[in-house]
């Protein structure tokens, strides 16, 4: 799903605790031991997480439908 307006994206991030901002990029991050071997794995506070990053393009942010509900 494409989100074009910053205000709408801010509402989505505010209503979902798994989402956060990194500059203009929206980050979906959650703890998982699979992060240890995944290319999307990151170590946060000595715990492994999986992370998806949604970088805005010319049309806006392309995020999964489950976040926009």
N, C-alpha and C positions, 0 to 999 in steps of 0.2 A: 504494500500500500504506500502510495506517495503522499507525504505531508509537505505542503508548500509553505504554510504560514508558521512563523516562529512561535507565535502565541499558542497555536494548537499543539506544537511539539513540546512547548514548556508545560502545558496541561498534562500531556501524556507522561512526561518524565516525572512530574510532581505526583501523579497518581499511581506510579509503579515504583516500589522501593528497589527493584532490581536494576532500574535504569538510572543513569547519572550523566552528567555533562563532562566532557573533556574539551574545552574550547567550544567549537561548533559541532563537534562529534558527539553523538549519543552512544553511550556504552551500556551494554547489557552484561552484567557480571554476576556470577553466583558460585559458591564454593563447590568444588568437586575434585576428588582425587584423580580423575581422568585428566585434569589439567597438567599433571606431572609429565605426561607423554604427548599431549596434544599440541598442535601448532598454535592453537588458540589459548593455551594455558599461560597463566600469570601467577606469580607468587606474591601474595598480599598478606602482610603481617604473619609471615611464616606458615601460611596456609595456601594450598593450591586452589585456584579458581579457573573456570572457563569464562572467556570473554568474547563477546561479539561487538564489533564497532560499526556504527552506521554513520558514514561520512556523507555530508550533504553534497549533492550534485547540482547540476544546473536546474533540475526540476524540483529539488528539495530532498528530503530524507526518504529513503526507501526502507521501510520497516515492515516486519511481519504484522499481519492483521491482528494477531492476538494481543499486541500492545496497544492498538488504537481503539479498543473497545472501552 
